[in-house]
Amino acid sequence: MNENVKVSVIMPAYNAERFIAKSIESVVNQTYTNIEFVIVNDGSADSTADIIRRYESQYPEKILFVDKDINEGTAKTLNIAMSYATGEYMCWLSADDLYVNTMVESSLSFLLEHPEFDACHSLSVTIDENDKLLYTEDNSDNYHKTFAKGDNKEFYMRMLLSGNCLHGCSMFGKRDSFLKAGGFDPHYRYAHDYAFWLRMIADANIGFVNQYNVMGRSHAGQVTRQGKNEIDAIDVYNDLINDDEVFLKLMVKAGYSDRYKCAREGYINRILVFREFKEELTYLAESFGRFLASS
């Protein structure tokens, strides 16, 4: 395909020495080559920075390395990476995940062929710390079939009423769509990606590439497995229903006209999901109670 369009891949990295070499290689070995690869080291205490420098010297025309001395967290580091990106399109890869080598080509081709969409996401598989396949995202249900045909109503419904239903590293879109979302909010330590996608998709029209483009890694050292990720995601929803502009846009895209009914269904859906998890269920019940009282 014509490679006159520049794509920025951004990567935040913190103490990622075990996995980052493979992650970097999955970007520099993309079949689409007009890539600007912005890597920001978030004050790592291991050899992460040295590994990045080695690849920077090997691919000086492709890799832009930003080295921070202070650890500030993923959200702030992603924002710094976005501020350096200059490509017309953008995507984000975590320093322990991998791209399939056609990720950029397939995503960009889709958006160029379907100009009605501002961004798209694709499918993922989950691997362990030794690259062993753990889980493959199912694409056989009616949701994925209708999404692949351009009907994205259920995507907005799921994102709004159930939680984050996409692998963030599979999201690929116009740089302007990323910037319009206003950056990742460091207030959310674990669910900053979910909060960001909600703001982004409120304005962006999202398409779907029915391909497995991301290998997401599951391992004990992940930040999302060290804290209260789902509690943080509940807080994102609590704040969302009080955001008049964003919630209304998402509500309309999801096919709702009654704000109270839509917000209520979001709480009920989450309660059903976490009915066997005491801490999350208790937190949801308290949040739902406050919502009902205020309504």
C-alpha positions in Angstrom: 0.0 0.0 0.0 1.0 3.6 -0.4 3.1 4.6 2.6 2.9 8.4 2.4 0.8 8.5 5.7 2.9 8.7 8.9 1.7 6.6 11.9 2.8 7.3 15.4 3.1 4.4 17.8 3.5 5.5 21.4 4.9 3.4 24.2 5.2 4.1 28.0 7.8 2.0 29.7 8.4 1.4 33.4 10.7 -1.5 34.7 9.9 -3.4 31.5 13.4 -5.0 31.0 11.9 -8.5 30.8 9.5 -7.9 27.9 10.3 -4.6 26.2 12.7 -5.9 23.6 10.1 -8.1 22.0 7.5 -5.3 22.2 9.8 -2.9 20.4 10.6 -5.5 17.8 6.9 -6.1 17.1 6.7 -2.4 16.1 9.9 -2.0 14.1 9.1 -5.2 12.2 5.6 -4.0 11.0 4.8 -4.6 7.4 3.9 -0.9 7.2 7.1 1.1 7.6 6.3 4.8 7.7 6.2 4.7 11.5 7.3 7.2 14.1 7.9 5.2 17.3 7.8 7.3 20.5 9.0 5.5 23.6 9.0 7.3 27.0 10.9 5.7 29.9 9.0 6.5 33.1 11.9 6.6 35.5 12.6 2.9 35.4 15.0 1.5 38.0 16.1 -1.5 35.9 17.8 -1.8 32.5 14.7 -0.6 30.5 16.4 2.7 29.4 19.5 0.8 28.2 17.5 -1.6 26.1 15.6 1.3 24.5 18.8 3.1 23.7 20.2 0.0 22.0 17.2 -0.1 19.7 17.3 3.7 19.2 20.8 3.4 17.9 19.7 0.6 15.6 16.7 2.4 14.3 17.5 6.2 14.6 15.2 7.1 11.8 12.2 5.4 13.4 12.6 5.6 17.2 12.3 8.7 19.3 13.4 8.0 22.9 12.3 10.3 25.8 14.0 9.5 29.1 12.4 10.6 32.3 14.2 10.4 35.6 11.1 10.5 37.8 8.4 7.8 37.8 5.0 9.6 37.2 2.7 6.7 36.2 1.3 5.4 33.0 -1.3 8.2 32.4 1.2 11.1 32.6 3.7 9.1 30.5 1.2 8.4 27.8 0.3 12.1 27.7 4.0 13.0 27.3 4.3 10.4 24.5 1.3 11.9 22.7 2.8 15.4 22.9 5.8 14.2 20.9 3.8 12.3 18.3 3.5 14.0 14.9 1.8 11.2 12.8 -1.6 11.6 11.2 -2.6 8.4 12.9 -1.8 7.0 16.3 -1.9 3.9 18.4 -0.5 2.8 21.8 1.4 -0.3 22.7 2.3 -1.3 26.2 5.9 -2.3 26.9 4.9 -5.9 27.7 2.4 -6.5 24.9 3.0 -7.3 21.2 1.7 -6.3 17.9 1.0 -8.7 15.1 3.2 -7.5 12.2 0.2 -6.4 10.1 -1.4 -4.4 12.9 -0.6 -1.0 11.5 -1.2 -1.9 7.9 -4.6 -3.6 8.5 -5.8 -0.8 10.7 -4.7 2.1 8.5 -6.0 0.3 5.4 -9.4 0.0 7.1 -9.6 3.7 8.0 -8.5 4.9 4.6 -11.1 2.6 2.9 -13.8 3.7 5.3 -13.4 7.5 5.8 -16.7 7.6 7.8 -14.7 6.2 10.8 -12.3 8.2 12.9 -10.7 5.2 14.7 -11.0 1.4 14.8 -10.1 -1.4 17.1 -9.4 -5.0 16.5 -9.2 -8.4 18.2 -6.6 -9.7 20.6 -5.2 -12.8 22.2 -3.8 -13.2 25.7 -0.4 -14.7 26.3 1.6 -15.4 29.5 5.0 -14.3 30.5 6.5 -17.1 28.4 4.5 -16.2 25.2 2.2 -19.2 25.7 -1.3 -18.6 24.4 -3.9 -18.3 27.3 -7.0 -17.0 25.7 -8.3 -15.9 22.3 -11.0 -13.2 22.0 -14.2 -14.7 20.6 -15.3 -13.1 17.3 -18.1 -15.5 16.6 -20.9 -13.7 18.5 -23.5 -11.5 17.0 -21.9 -8.4 18.5 -18.7 -8.9 16.5 -20.5 -9.9 13.3 -22.7 -6.8 13.3 -19.7 -4.6 14.3 -17.7 -5.9 11.3 -20.6 -4.8 9.0 -20.4 -1.3 10.3 -23.1 -1.3 13.0 -21.4 0.0 16.1 -24.4 0.7 18.3 -23.8 -2.3 20.5 -20.1 -1.3 20.9 -21.2 2.0 22.4 -23.8 0.2 24.5 -21.2 -2.2 25.9 -18.6 0.5 26.6 -21.2 2.6 28.5 -23.3 -0.1 30.3 -20.8 -2.9 30.9 -17.3 -1.6 31.0 -14.2 -1.6 28.8 -14.8 -4.2 26.0 -11.7 -3.6 24.0 -8.0 -4.1 24.3 -6.6 -0.6 24.4 -3.6 -1.4 22.3 -5.8 -2.4 19.4 -7.3 1.1 19.2 -5.9 2.9 16.1 -7.1 6.2 15.0 -6.6 9.7 13.8 -4.2 11.7 16.0 -6.8 14.5 16.3 -9.3 12.0 17.8 -6.7 11.0 20.5 -5.9 14.7 21.2 -9.5 15.8 21.4 -10.1 13.3 24.2 -7.9 15.6 26.4 -5.3 13.1 27.6 -5.2 10.3 30.1 -6.4 11.3 33.5 -3.8 10.4 36.3 -6.6 10.6 38.8 -7.4 7.0 37.8 -4.4 4.9 38.5 -5.7 1.7 37.0 -8.7 2.6 34.7 -7.3 5.7 33.1 -7.5 3.9 29.7 -11.2 3.2 30.2 -11.9 6.8 31.1 -9.9 8.0 28.0 -11.7 5.7 25.6 -15.1 6.8 26.8 -14.2 10.5 26.2 -12.6 9.6 22.8 -15.5 7.5 21.5 -18.0 10.1 22.6 -16.8 12.2 19.6 -15.2 9.6 17.4 -17.0 7.2 15.1 -15.4 3.8 15.8 -15.1 0.9 13.3 -13.9 -2.7 13.8 -11.2 -4.7 12.1 -12.0 -8.3 12.3 -8.4 -9.4 12.7 -6.2 -10.5 15.7 -3.7 -7.6 15.8 -2.6 -7.6 19.5 -1.0 -10.1 21.8 -1.8 -8.8 25.3 0.5 -10.3 28.0 -0.8 -11.4 31.4 1.8 -11.6 34.2 2.1 -11.0 37.9 4.1 -7.8 37.5 1.3 -5.8 35.8 0.1 -2.7 37.5 -3.5 -3.6 36.8 -3.0 -6.8 38.8 -1.5 -5.1 41.8 -4.4 -2.9 42.8 -8.1 -2.3 42.6 -8.6 -2.1 38.8 -12.3 -2.8 38.9 -13.0 -0.4 41.8 -11.2 2.3 39.7 -13.4 1.4 36.7 -16.5 1.8 38.9 -15.3 5.3 39.9 -14.9 6.1 36.2 -18.6 5.2 35.7 -19.6 7.2 38.8 -17.9 10.2 37.4 -19.2 9.6 33.8 -22.9 9.8 34.7 -22.2 13.2 36.2 -20.5 14.4 33.0 -23.4 16.0 31.1 -21.6 16.4 27.8 -19.8 13.0 27.5 -22.6 10.9 29.0 -25.3 12.4 26.8 -23.2 11.8 23.6 -22.6 8.1 24.6 -26.2 7.6 25.6 -27.4 8.7 22.2 -24.9 6.6 20.4 -26.0 3.6 22.5 -29.6 4.2 21.5 -31.0 5.6 24.7 -33.2 8.6 25.2 -33.8 8.4 28.9 -30.8 9.4 30.9 -32.0 8.0 34.2 -32.9 4.6 32.7 -29.5 4.4 30.9 -27.5 5.2 34.0 -29.6 2.8 36.1 -29.0 -0.1 33.6 -25.3 0.6 33.8 -25.3 0.0 37.5 -27.5 -3.1 37.3 -25.3 -4.6 34.5 -22.2 -4.1 36.6 -23.9 -5.6 39.7 -24.7 -8.7 37.7 -21.1 -9.0 36.5 -19.6 -8.7 40.0 -22.3 -10.5 42.0 -19.8 -13.0 43.2 -17.1 -10.5 44.1 -17.8 -9.1 47.6 -15.6 -5.9 47.5 -16.7 -4.8 44.0 -20.3 -5.7 44.7 -20.4 -3.7 48.0 -18.8 -0.7 46.3 -21.3 -0.9 43.4 -24.2 -1.1 45.8 -23.0 1.9 47.7 -22.5 3.8 44.4 -25.9 2.7 43.1 -27.6 3.8 46.3 -26.1 7.3 46.1 -27.2 7.5 42.5 -30.8 6.6 43.4 -30.9 9.0 46.2 -29.6 11.8 44.1 -32.1 11.0 41.3 
